[in-house]
Amino acid sequence: MLPMLKRFLIGRPLKSTELGEQRLNKTKALAILSSDALSSVAYGPEQILIVLITVGMTAFWYSIPIAIGVLLLLTALILSYRQIIYAYPHGGGAYVVSKNNLGMLPGLIAGGSLLVDYVLTVAVSVSAGTDAITSAFPTLHGHNVGIAIAFVIFLTVLNLRGVTESASILAYPVYLFVLALFILIAVGLYNIATGEIPPTLHSPIGTPVAGISLFILLRAFASGSSALTGVEAISNAIPNFKDPSPVNASKTLMAMGGLLALLFSGIVYLAYYYGVIPSADVTVISQIAEMTFGRNYMYFFIQGTTALILILAANTGYSAFPLLAVNLAKDKFIPRMFLVRGDRLGYSNGIIILGIASILLIISFQAETEHLIPLYALGVFIPFTLSQTGMMLKWIRQKPKGWMPKFIINTIGAFISFIVSLIFFLTKFTQVWSILLFLPFIIWLFHRIRKHYEAVGDQLRLTTCEPSSPIEGNVIIVPVAGLTHVVENSLNYAKALSADQILAVYVSFERDDEKKFEEKWKKWQPDIRLVTLHSHYRSIINPLTKFVDTVEHKAKEANYQVTVIIPQFIPKKGWHNILHNQSSLLIRAFLLYRRNVVVTTVPYHLKK
């Protein structure tokens, strides 16, 4: 049943030779890897207004110069990451750049920040998409968490089907969103030009604002910079591109930057001119669309595509998280299971872990986007700062031809990213303080995992580990529960091993049962010694493990190996297992951790 369900949901397994067919062209890659950055247009401008409304509507004109500042930062980041793509064509993004140029600790800070950030990408995107749906259908407000979880499960299953298949499905909503917003911006600007939108809805640029301060403006700029999250995803996912990977990735990055700049500028200007006031129940784009078209089919088209891209923006996390995890796993900082490709040639373990972590985060924050965005944005600006600083050092050390313009670009990117990170700490400390706890914890965990792998390697390596002592003989212990074909099958196997001694062990709860069993055993297997153990507390495990320990201690002195053969019958149907106690599994679980004991299970398959 489970294999059939897996095949239905995920599809047939792909051969390793089909890996090249799973790479993305520029059109699909732009949709998949840019969806996070493009979707932030739906909440980035709104975050600016949420800060400015604390002063009053007259302060909304400041959204224009703030947006210009965000666009300058976007330009610096796009040019910087374009250089990273060519300098590190095998992917890895901020983690690889920081590790190679700044050292291991900065690399782990960047890698840890991005791992958490991609989890936040999924949680924020899906939560924001759910907000867009409930803005159009207010009766669904009470079901935000359930709707968000359902979308995460859908995206997880879709990505388990493979990169190409998910890209083919998800590309259409992304491009529909871009089309919808361009229509909205074009019609909005036309209405403004023809005078259909009265200029009295907004305060003119330059209007004096009482109570405005540099602190508030910096806070609004930092909030608006949340629209730049996802810019680094393409540099992490270069291996997903068709050859030549760096060239295609670079062109896709530039296209994403251009689209993001146009959409962000248009929405900020319309929100300012329309005098839109941010609301907890209705998004800014929803208000702009309603004022432009009314509640007709165009309004619902815009809301529908906005909801879709906000949800599908999570796919950027599904594309970038597994590849970043692969780089960390290669360096032994996270479990090696992240290196394993699944049936559809994707890194399935990374996809599944990302989905589970995102669901837990959505439940914890009750799918409230605004509570997640500051931490989400800071989690990406720290790697921005480190990667740009790393590139600065790279150019200074190597000094290749034409390095000075590249150095200047990276310097500007590093400086602005550092300033934005500081602003987030200073202005939103109550919302981002947790990064000071979980980031050191993640780095500590990275080092513990690597230390474990290094210890395992030292113990397994033939050149460093202690030579094994020769085995002079073998003592076999067979736990028995009755006179059955299962026990007989295990005893026959034990005899075939040419053991020096075979001990059958029976644990009894009653003295009478013990005597009766000994009498039956002498008649059935007179050649095999039976040891009976009486359990005062009706436990099989304790007396058996103590007996094994005693035998092992004596055998070790003579360089004898102790082998425990566990009889186990296998029911014809899997669900039959719940009808039987699993004492054999418990015995094996306890004995596996005995240092000098070999545990073998001999199955006996039932036919009915």
C-alpha positions as CSV (number, residue, x, y, z in Angstrom):
1,M,0.0,0.0,0.0
2,L,2.7,2.5,1.0
3,P,4.9,1.9,-2.1
4,M,1.8,2.4,-4.3
5,L,1.0,5.7,-2.5
6,K,4.6,6.8,-2.9
7,R,4.6,6.0,-6.6
8,F,1.3,7.9,-7.0
9,L,2.5,11.0,-5.2
10,I,6.2,11.2,-6.3
11,G,6.3,9.2,-9.6
12,R,8.5,6.5,-11.0
13,P,12.2,6.4,-9.9
14,L,14.6,8.1,-12.3
15,K,18.0,6.6,-13.4
16,S,21.2,8.4,-12.4
17,T,21.9,9.0,-16.1
18,E,18.8,11.1,-16.3
19,L,20.2,13.8,-14.0
20,G,21.1,16.1,-16.9
21,E,17.4,16.2,-17.9
22,Q,16.5,17.5,-14.5
23,R,18.4,20.8,-15.0
24,L,16.6,24.0,-15.6
25,N,16.6,26.4,-18.6
26,K,16.5,30.2,-17.9
27,T,12.8,30.5,-18.3
28,K,11.9,27.8,-15.7
29,A,14.8,28.9,-13.4
30,L,13.6,32.5,-13.4
31,A,10.2,31.3,-12.2
32,I,11.5,28.8,-9.6
33,L,14.5,30.7,-8.2
34,S,13.1,34.3,-8.4
35,S,9.7,33.6,-7.0
36,D,10.8,34.5,-3.5
37,A,12.3,37.8,-4.5
38,L,9.4,38.7,-6.8
39,S,6.8,37.7,-4.3
40,S,8.3,40.1,-1.7
41,V,6.8,42.9,-3.8
42,A,3.5,41.9,-2.2
43,Y,4.7,42.7,1.3
44,G,7.9,44.8,1.0
45,P,6.1,48.1,0.2
46,E,3.6,47.3,2.9
47,Q,6.3,47.0,5.5
48,I,7.5,50.5,4.7
49,L,4.0,51.9,5.2
50,I,3.5,50.0,8.4
51,V,6.5,51.9,9.9
52,L,5.5,55.3,8.5
53,I,1.9,55.1,9.7
54,T,3.2,55.4,13.3
55,V,3.9,59.0,12.5
56,G,0.8,59.6,10.3
57,M,-0.4,59.5,6.7
58,T,1.5,62.7,5.8
59,A,4.7,60.7,6.2
60,F,3.8,58.4,3.4
61,W,5.7,60.5,0.9
62,Y,8.9,59.3,2.5
63,S,8.2,55.9,0.9
64,I,9.5,57.3,-2.4
65,P,13.1,58.2,-1.2
66,I,13.1,55.0,0.9
67,A,12.2,52.9,-2.2
68,I,15.0,54.6,-4.1
69,G,17.4,53.6,-1.4
70,V,16.1,50.0,-1.6
71,L,16.7,50.0,-5.3
72,L,20.3,51.2,-4.9
73,L,20.9,48.3,-2.5
74,L,19.2,45.9,-5.0
75,T,21.5,47.1,-7.8
76,A,24.6,46.6,-5.6
77,L,23.5,43.1,-4.6
78,I,22.6,42.0,-8.1
79,L,26.0,43.1,-9.4
80,S,27.7,41.5,-6.4
81,Y,26.0,38.1,-6.8
82,R,26.7,38.2,-10.5
83,Q,30.4,38.2,-9.7
84,I,29.9,35.4,-7.1
85,I,28.3,33.3,-9.8
86,Y,31.3,33.5,-12.0
87,A,33.8,33.2,-9.2
88,Y,32.1,30.2,-7.6
89,P,30.3,28.4,-10.5
90,H,29.7,25.2,-8.4
91,G,27.2,27.0,-6.2
92,G,27.2,27.4,-2.4
93,G,26.6,31.2,-2.4
94,A,27.4,33.0,0.8
95,Y,28.5,29.9,2.7
96,V,31.2,29.0,0.2
97,V,32.4,32.6,-0.4
98,S,32.6,33.3,3.3
99,K,34.3,30.0,4.2
100,N,36.9,30.4,1.5
101,N,37.8,34.0,2.0
102,L,36.9,34.9,5.7
103,G,37.4,31.5,7.4
104,M,35.4,28.7,8.8
105,L,33.5,30.6,11.5
106,P,32.1,33.3,9.1
107,G,31.2,30.6,6.7
108,L,29.2,28.7,9.3
109,I,27.5,31.9,10.4
110,A,26.5,32.5,6.7
111,G,25.5,28.9,6.2
112,G,23.5,28.6,9.5
113,S,21.8,31.9,8.8
114,L,20.7,30.8,5.3
115,L,19.5,27.4,6.5
116,V,17.2,29.0,9.0
117,D,16.3,31.7,6.4
118,Y,15.1,29.2,3.9
119,V,12.9,27.6,6.5
120,L,11.6,31.2,7.2
121,T,11.2,31.6,3.4
122,V,8.7,28.8,3.2
123,A,6.9,29.9,6.4
124,V,6.7,33.6,5.4
125,S,5.8,33.0,1.8
126,V,3.0,30.5,2.6
127,S,1.7,32.7,5.5
128,A,1.7,35.8,3.2
129,G,-0.1,33.8,0.5
130,T,-2.7,32.7,3.0
131,D,-3.2,36.3,4.0
132,A,-3.9,37.3,0.4
133,I,-6.5,34.5,0.2
134,T,-8.2,35.5,3.4
135,S,-8.1,39.2,2.3
136,A,-10.3,38.2,-0.7
137,F,-12.4,35.8,1.4
138,P,-12.6,37.2,5.0
139,T,-14.7,34.2,6.2
140,L,-11.4,32.1,6.0
141,H,-9.5,34.2,8.5
142,G,-9.9,31.7,11.3
143,H,-8.3,28.9,9.2
144,N,-5.0,30.6,8.3
145,V,-2.8,27.9,10.0
146,G,-4.6,24.9,8.4
147,I,-4.5,26.5,4.9
148,A,-0.8,27.3,5.3
149,I,0.1,23.8,6.4
150,A,-1.9,22.3,3.5
151,F,0.1,24.4,1.0
152,V,3.5,23.4,2.6
153,I,2.5,19.7,2.3
154,F,1.6,20.3,-1.4
155,L,4.9,22.0,-2.2
156,T,6.9,19.3,-0.4
157,V,5.3,16.6,-2.4
158,L,5.6,18.6,-5.6
159,N,9.4,19.1,-5.0
160,L,9.9,15.4,-4.2
161,R,8.7,14.8,-7.8
162,G,11.8,16.5,-9.1
163,V,13.1,20.0,-10.1
164,T,12.0,19.9,-13.7
165,E,8.5,18.7,-13.0
166,S,7.9,21.2,-10.2
167,A,9.3,24.0,-12.4
168,S,7.0,23.1,-15.2
169,I,4.0,23.4,-13.0
170,L,5.0,26.4,-10.9
171,A,6.3,28.6,-13.8
172,Y,2.8,29.6,-15.0
173,P,1.6,31.2,-11.7
174,V,4.8,33.1,-11.4
175,Y,4.6,34.6,-14.9
176,L,0.8,35.3,-14.4
177,F,1.7,37.2,-11.3
178,V,4.2,39.3,-13.1
179,L,1.7,40.0,-15.9
180,A,-1.0,40.8,-13.4
181,L,1.2,43.3,-11.6
182,F,2.3,45.0,-14.8
183,I,-1.3,45.4,-15.8
184,L,-2.1,46.8,-12.4
185,I,0.8,49.3,-12.5
186,A,0.1,50.3,-16.1
187,V,-3.7,50.9,-15.5
188,G,-2.9,52.7,-12.2
189,L,-0.4,55.0,-13.8
190,Y,-2.9,55.6,-16.6
191,N,-5.6,56.5,-14.1
192,I,-3.2,58.9,-12.4
193,A,-2.2,60.5,-15.7
194,T,-5.8,61.1,-16.7
195,G,-6.8,62.5,-13.4
196,E,-9.1,59.7,-12.3
197,I,-7.2,59.4,-9.1
198,P,-7.5,62.7,-7.2
199,P,-4.2,64.1,-5.9
200,T,-5.8,64.9,-2.5
201,L,-5.5,61.3,-1.4
202,H,-1.8,61.8,-0.6
203,S,0.4,64.5,0.8
204,P,2.8,66.1,-1.7
205,I,6.5,65.1,-1.6
206,G,8.4,67.4,0.8
207,T,5.5,68.1,3.1
208,P,6.8,68.7,6.6
209,V,6.0,65.8,9.0
210,A,5.8,66.3,12.7
211,G,7.4,63.6,14.7
212,I,9.5,62.1,11.9
213,S,13.0,61.0,12.9
214,L,16.1,59.3,11.4
215,F,15.3,56.3,13.6
216,I,11.9,55.9,12.0
217,L,13.3,56.4,8.5
218,L,16.0,53.8,9.0
219,R,13.5,51.4,10.4
220,A,11.2,51.9,7.4
221,F,14.2,51.4,5.1
222,A,15.2,48.2,6.8
223,S,11.6,46.9,6.6
224,G,11.4,47.8,2.9
225,S,14.7,45.9,2.4
226,S,12.8,42.7,3.2
227,A,11.8,42.9,-0.5
228,L,15.4,41.8,-1.3
229,T,15.2,38.4,0.4
230,G,15.8,35.7,-2.1
231,V,18.3,37.6,-4.2
232,E,21.0,35.1,-3.2
233,A,19.1,32.0,-4.1
234,I,20.4,31.8,-7.7
235,S,24.0,31.8,-6.6
236,N,23.3,28.9,-4.3
237,A,21.5,26.9,-7.0
238,I,23.9,27.2,-10.0
239,P,24.2,23.3,-10.3
240,N,20.4,23.3,-11.2
241,F,21.0,25.3,-14.4
242,K,21.7,23.8,-17.8
243,D,25.2,24.3,-19.2
244,P,26.8,26.7,-19.4
245,S,25.5,27.0,-15.8
246,P,27.3,30.3,-14.7
247,V,26.2,32.1,-17.9
248,N,22.6,31.0,-17.6
249,A,22.5,31.7,-13.9
250,S,24.0,35.2,-14.4
251,K,21.4,36.1,-17.1
252,T,18.6,34.8,-14.9
253,L,19.9,36.9,-12.0
254,M,19.9,40.1,-14.1
255,A,16.4,39.4,-15.4
256,M,15.2,38.9,-11.8
257,G,16.8,42.1,-10.7
258,G,15.1,44.1,-13.5
259,L,11.7,42.6,-12.8
260,L,12.0,43.2,-9.1
261,A,13.0,46.8,-9.5
262,L,10.1,47.6,-11.9
263,L,7.4,45.9,-9.8
264,F,8.7,47.2,-6.5
265,S,8.9,50.8,-7.8
266,G,5.4,50.6,-9.3
267,I,3.7,49.3,-6.2
268,V,5.4,51.8,-3.9
269,Y,4.4,54.7,-6.1
270,L,0.8,53.5,-6.5
271,A,0.5,52.9,-2.8
272,Y,1.8,56.5,-2.1
273,Y,-0.4,58.2,-4.7
274,Y,-3.6,56.3,-3.8
275,G,-3.0,57.1,-0.1
276,V,-3.3,53.4,0.8
277,I,-3.3,52.7,4.6
278,P,-1.9,49.3,5.7
279,S,-4.5,47.1,7.4
280,A,-4.3,43.9,9.3
281,D,-7.1,42.4,7.3
282,V,-6.5,43.7,3.8
283,T,-3.2,43.8,2.1
284,V,-1.8,46.9,0.3
285,I,-2.0,45.2,-3.1
286,S,-5.6,44.2,-2.5
287,Q,-6.5,47.8,-1.7
288,I,-4.7,49.1,-4.8
289,A,-6.4,46.5,-7.0
290,E,-9.8,47.3,-5.6
291,M,-9.3,51.1,-6.1
292,T,-8.1,50.5,-9.6
293,F,-10.5,48.0,-10.9
294,G,-13.2,47.6,-8.3
295,R,-14.2,44.1,-7.1
296,N,-14.5,42.6,-10.6
297,Y,-12.7,39.8,-12.3
298,M,-9.4,41.8,-12.6
299,Y,-9.3,42.3,-8.8
300,F,-9.8,38.6,-8.2
301,F,-7.2,37.8,-10.9
302,I,-4.6,40.0,-9.2
303,Q,-5.5,38.6,-5.7
304,G,-5.4,35.1,-7.0
305,T,-2.0,35.4,-8.7
306,T,-0.6,37.3,-5.7
307,A,-1.7,34.5,-3.4
308,L,-0.3,31.9,-5.7
309,I,3.2,33.5,-6.0
310,L,3.4,34.2,-2.3
311,I,2.7,30.5,-1.7
312,L,4.9,29.4,-4.6
313,A,7.7,31.7,-3.4
314,A,8.4,29.0,-0.9
315,N,9.7,27.0,-3.7
316,T,12.9,29.1,-3.7
317,G,13.6,27.6,-0.3
318,Y,12.9,24.1,-1.6
319,S,15.4,24.8,-4.5
320,A,18.1,26.4,-2.4
321,F,17.9,24.7,1.0
322,P,18.9,21.2,-0.2
323,L,21.8,22.4,-2.3
324,L,23.2,24.5,0.6
325,A,22.7,21.5,2.9
326,V,24.7,19.4,0.4
327,N,27.7,21.8,0.7
328,L,27.5,21.8,4.5
329,A,27.2,18.0,4.5
330,K,30.2,17.6,2.3
331,D,32.2,19.5,4.9
332,K,30.7,17.2,7.6
333,F,28.8,20.0,9.5
334,I,25.4,18.4,9.1
335,P,24.3,14.8,8.7
336,R,25.5,13.0,5.5
337,M,21.9,12.0,4.7
338,F,21.5,15.4,3.0
339,L,23.9,14.1,0.3
340,V,21.6,11.3,-0.8
341,R,19.5,11.8,-3.9
342,G,16.0,10.4,-3.8
343,D,14.0,8.4,-6.4
344,R,13.5,11.6,-8.5
345,L,17.2,12.6,-8.3
346,G,16.4,15.5,-5.9
347,Y,17.9,15.8,-2.4
348,S,14.8,14.4,-0.8
349,N,15.9,14.4,2.8
350,G,16.6,18.2,2.6
351,I,13.2,18.7,1.1
352,I,11.4,16.7,3.7
353,I,13.2,18.3,6.6
354,L,12.5,21.8,5.2
355,G,8.8,21.0,5.0
356,I,8.6,19.7,8.5
357,A,10.5,22.6,10.0
358,S,8.3,25.1,8.1
359,I,5.1,23.5,9.4
360,L,6.4,23.7,13.0
361,L,7.3,27.4,12.5
362,I,3.9,28.2,11.0
363,I,2.2,26.6,14.0
364,S,4.4,28.4,16.5
365,F,3.7,31.8,14.9
366,Q,0.1,31.0,14.0
367,A,0.8,32.0,10.3
368,E,1.2,35.7,11.2
369,T,3.6,37.0,8.5
370,E,4.5,40.3,10.2
371,H,6.0,38.5,13.2
372,L,8.3,36.4,10.9
373,I,9.5,39.0,8.4
374,P,12.1,40.9,10.5
375,L,13.8,37.7,11.6
376,Y,13.5,36.5,8.0
377,A,15.1,39.6,6.5
378,L,17.9,39.8,9.1
379,G,18.7,36.1,8.4
380,V,19.5,37.0,4.8
381,F,21.3,40.3,5.3
382,I,23.9,38.7,7.6
383,P,25.0,36.3,4.8
384,F,24.8,39.3,2.3
385,T,27.3,41.2,4.5
386,L,29.6,38.3,4.9
387,S,29.6,37.2,1.2
388,Q,30.3,40.8,0.0
389,T,33.1,41.2,2.5
390,G,34.5,37.8,1.4
391,M,34.5,38.9,-2.2
392,M,36.3,42.2,-1.2
393,L,39.1,40.2,0.4
394,K,39.2,37.9,-2.7
395,W,39.9,40.8,-5.1
396,I,42.5,42.4,-2.7
397,R,44.4,39.1,-2.5
398,Q,44.2,38.0,-6.1
399,K,44.1,41.4,-7.9
400,P,43.0,39.9,-11.3
401,K,42.7,42.2,-14.3
402,G,39.9,44.8,-13.9
403,W,39.5,43.9,-10.2
404,M,39.0,47.5,-8.9
405,P,35.4,48.0,-10.2
406,K,34.4,44.6,-8.8
407,F,36.0,45.5,-5.5
408,I,34.0,48.8,-5.4
409,I,30.7,47.0,-6.1
410,N,31.3,44.5,-3.4
411,T,32.4,47.2,-1.0
412,I,29.2,49.1,-1.5
413,G,27.1,45.9,-1.2
414,A,28.9,44.9,2.0
415,F,28.6,48.4,3.6
416,I,24.8,48.8,2.9
417,S,24.1,45.2,3.9
418,F,26.0,45.8,7.2
419,I,24.1,49.0,7.8
420,V,20.7,47.3,7.2
421,S,21.7,44.5,9.5
422,L,22.6,47.0,12.2
423,I,19.3,48.8,11.7
424,F,17.3,45.6,12.1
425,F,19.1,44.9,15.4
426,L,18.6,48.5,16.7
427,T,15.0,49.1,15.5
428,K,13.5,45.6,15.7
429,F,15.5,44.0,18.5
430,T,12.4,42.7,20.2
431,Q,11.6,40.7,17.1
432,V,15.0,39.5,16.1
433,W,16.8,38.9,19.4
434,S,16.3,35.2,19.1
435,I,18.9,35.1,16.3
436,L,21.5,35.8,19.1
437,L,20.5,32.5,20.7
438,F,19.8,30.1,17.8
439,L,22.8,31.2,15.6
440,P,25.4,30.3,18.2
441,F,23.5,27.1,19.0
442,I,23.5,26.1,15.3
443,I,27.2,26.8,15.0
444,W,27.9,24.7,18.1
445,L,25.8,21.9,16.6
446,F,27.8,22.1,13.4
447,H,31.0,21.6,15.3
448,R,29.6,18.8,17.4
449,I,28.5,17.0,14.2
450,R,31.9,17.5,12.5
451,K,33.7,16.3,15.6
452,H,31.6,13.1,15.6
453,Y,32.4,12.4,12.0
454,E,36.1,13.0,12.6
455,A,36.0,10.7,15.6
456,V,34.2,8.0,13.6
457,G,36.8,8.4,10.8
458,D,39.7,8.0,13.2
459,Q,38.2,4.8,14.6
460,L,37.4,3.2,11.3
461,R,40.6,4.1,9.4
462,L,42.9,1.1,9.1
463,T,46.0,3.2,9.5
464,T,45.0,4.7,12.8
465,C,42.6,2.3,14.6
466,E,43.8,-0.5,16.9
467,P,44.3,-3.9,15.3
468,S,41.5,-6.4,16.1
469,S,42.4,-9.3,18.4
470,P,42.2,-12.8,16.7
471,I,39.1,-14.8,17.5
472,E,39.9,-18.2,19.0
473,G,36.4,-19.6,19.1
474,N,32.7,-18.8,19.1
475,V,30.0,-19.1,21.8
476,I,26.5,-19.0,20.5
477,I,23.5,-18.0,22.7
478,V,20.0,-18.7,21.5
479,P,17.1,-17.2,23.5
480,V,14.1,-19.7,23.2
481,A,10.5,-19.2,24.2
482,G,9.2,-22.6,23.3
483,L,9.6,-25.8,21.3
484,T,8.7,-24.4,17.8
485,H,9.8,-24.5,14.2
486,V,11.1,-21.0,14.8
487,V,13.5,-22.1,17.5
488,E,14.4,-25.3,15.5
489,N,15.3,-23.1,12.5
490,S,17.6,-21.0,14.6
491,L,19.3,-23.9,16.3
492,N,20.0,-25.5,12.9
493,Y,21.6,-22.3,11.8
494,A,23.6,-22.2,15.0
495,K,24.9,-25.7,14.4
496,A,25.9,-24.8,10.9
497,L,28.3,-22.1,12.2
498,S,30.6,-24.7,13.8
499,A,30.4,-23.1,17.2
500,D,32.5,-24.3,20.1
501,Q,29.5,-24.1,22.4
502,I,25.8,-23.5,21.8
503,L,23.7,-22.3,24.8
504,A,19.9,-22.2,24.6
505,V,18.5,-19.7,27.2
506,Y,15.0,-19.9,28.5
507,V,13.6,-17.2,30.8
508,S,10.7,-18.4,33.1
509,F,8.3,-16.6,35.3
510,E,7.1,-19.6,37.3
511,R,9.3,-22.4,38.8
512,D,6.8,-25.1,37.6
513,D,7.1,-23.9,34.0
514,E,10.9,-24.0,34.3
515,K,11.0,-27.7,35.3
516,K,8.5,-28.7,32.7
517,F,10.4,-27.0,30.0
518,E,13.7,-28.6,31.0
519,E,12.1,-32.0,30.8
520,K,10.7,-31.4,27.3
521,W,14.0,-29.9,26.1
522,K,16.1,-33.0,27.2
523,K,13.8,-35.1,25.0
524,W,13.8,-32.7,22.0
525,Q,17.4,-31.3,21.9
526,P,19.6,-33.5,24.2
527,D,22.8,-32.4,22.5
528,I,22.3,-28.6,23.2
529,R,22.7,-27.3,26.7
530,L,19.7,-25.4,28.1
531,V,20.2,-22.6,30.6
532,T,17.1,-21.5,32.5
533,L,16.8,-18.1,34.1
534,H,14.1,-17.3,36.6
535,S,12.7,-13.7,36.3
536,H,11.2,-12.4,39.6
537,Y,9.8,-9.3,37.9
538,R,8.4,-11.0,34.7
539,S,11.1,-9.3,32.5
540,I,12.8,-11.2,29.7
541,I,15.3,-8.5,28.9
542,N,17.0,-7.9,32.3
543,P,18.0,-11.6,33.1
544,L,18.9,-12.3,29.5
545,T,21.2,-9.3,29.1
546,K,22.9,-10.0,32.5
547,F,23.5,-13.6,31.4
548,V,25.0,-12.4,28.1
549,D,27.2,-10.0,29.9
550,T,28.5,-12.8,32.2
551,V,29.3,-15.1,29.2
552,E,30.9,-12.2,27.3
553,H,33.2,-11.4,30.2
554,K,34.4,-15.0,30.4
555,A,34.7,-15.4,26.7
556,K,36.7,-12.2,26.3
557,E,39.5,-13.6,28.5
558,A,39.9,-16.6,26.1
559,N,39.5,-14.4,23.0
560,Y,36.2,-16.1,22.2
561,Q,33.4,-14.3,20.3
562,V,29.9,-14.3,21.7
563,T,27.1,-14.5,19.2
564,V,23.4,-14.1,20.1
565,I,21.1,-15.7,17.6
566,I,17.5,-14.4,17.9
567,P,14.7,-16.5,16.5
568,Q,11.9,-14.4,14.9
569,F,8.9,-15.4,12.8
570,I,7.7,-13.1,10.1
571,P,4.0,-13.0,9.5
572,K,2.7,-13.2,5.9
573,K,1.0,-9.8,6.1
574,G,2.6,-6.8,7.7
575,W,-0.4,-5.8,9.8
576,H,-0.2,-9.2,11.6
577,N,2.8,-7.8,13.5
578,I,0.5,-5.8,15.8
579,L,-1.1,-9.0,17.0
580,H,2.2,-10.3,18.4
581,N,4.6,-9.0,21.1
582,Q,7.9,-7.9,19.6
583,S,10.2,-9.4,22.2
584,S,12.8,-10.3,19.6
585,L,13.0,-6.7,18.5
586,L,13.5,-5.5,22.1
587,I,16.2,-8.1,22.8
588,R,18.1,-7.1,19.7
589,A,17.7,-3.4,20.5
590,F,19.3,-3.9,24.0
591,L,22.1,-6.2,22.8
592,L,23.2,-4.1,19.9
593,Y,24.9,-1.7,22.3
594,R,27.0,-4.5,23.9
595,R,30.5,-3.9,22.7
596,N,31.7,-7.5,22.2
597,V,28.5,-9.2,21.3
598,V,27.4,-10.1,17.7
599,V,23.6,-10.1,17.3
600,T,22.0,-12.1,14.4
601,T,18.3,-12.5,13.6
602,V,17.2,-15.7,12.0
603,P,13.8,-15.1,10.3
604,Y,11.2,-17.9,9.9
605,H,8.6,-16.9,7.3
606,L,5.0,-18.0,8.0
607,K,2.9,-19.1,5.0
608,K,-0.6,-18.4,6.3
